[in-house]
Amino acid sequence: MNRSLSIRSNKGGPPNSPATTKHKGFSFASLRGSIQPELSRRLYQLIKSSNNLVSAHEAAGREREVIAKQLSEWGEQTGDDGVSDVSDKVGVVLSELGAQEETYAHGLDDARGVLKTIRNTEKSVQPSRDAKSKIADEIQKLKLKEPQSPRLVILEQELVRAEAENLVAEAQLTNVTRNKLKEAYDAEFAAVIERAEKQIILAKHGRRLLELLDDSPVTPGDRRRTYENGPAARQVLNDAEDDLKMWEKNADGYEPIVGGEEVTGAGGAVAGSGGGGNGATAEAPFMGSSPTSNYDDHNAGRI
């Protein structure tokens, strides 16, 4: 970990450090941020930044699929049967890696949606805080100006009511904050686990595919041995699909951390959800054909 104690450790940096001197130009987004209630302003910015992160991973997934298609098309035009077959199969794996990136983006978006519940609760609590502070300030001013004013009694009664209302709102806020904070980041970490474990599965089978391509040098005039690993390459894709299905089957037994109850076990957080859904996303088989042939159909079925 690159920070031993806290991510806040650089707060005490010099006033003219780059982090404090950076200024952003005006935009409608910055205007919306500036008119947020003080209580919800930081979380508003966090949710906005999370949206940028979601978009970045969606874009990365789409680019990965474009690259997969281009690799397959390039291999086909080389005229080398081995390169053509292996590049096509590797393209299938890369395309599925792109799909996993987009699935991960959806998981992040689910977590972001849960954080909005906290933000909305913060926004609803701000008026009760402001009302309580306003009445208290008015009482203090009146005590200095007119200590015997009969209005003091009325204001003090209003302050009691405002404090009672605020007490209820603050209790709701702390309950919602703790519950939804756990739910949101349980969903995010579940998405991280799913993405990482599926990437490992796909990467290992991708390397198996590369081992099927003979790259031993040939001398000028010699012919390379005929490529005969087509069935083996197809089996690698079948194995990858089976392993992904097995991951989904195992993930069905996991439960998210909700209501203050922690799930024990190494994979306990895998099925965490944003908004109550299952964190493991069921997937259609992906090994049916090459990226060149299924690329457009593969994209058409996803948001």
Secondary structure, 3 states (H helix, E strand, C coil): CCCCCCCCCCCCCCCCCHHHHCCCCCCHHHHHHHCCCHHHHHHHHHHHHHHHHHHHHHHHHHHHHHHHHHHHHHHHHCCCHHHHHHHHHHHHHHHHHHHHHHHHHHHHHHHHHHHHHHHHHHHHHHHHHHHHHHHHHHHHHHHHHCCCCCHHHHHHHHHHHHHHHHHHHHHHHHHHHHHHHHHHHHHHHHHHHHHHHHHHHHHHHHHHHHHCCCCCCCCCCCCCCCCCCHHHHHHHHHHHHHHHHHHHHHHCCCCCCECCECCCCCCCCCCCCCCCCCCCCCCCCCCCCCHHHHHHHHHHCCC
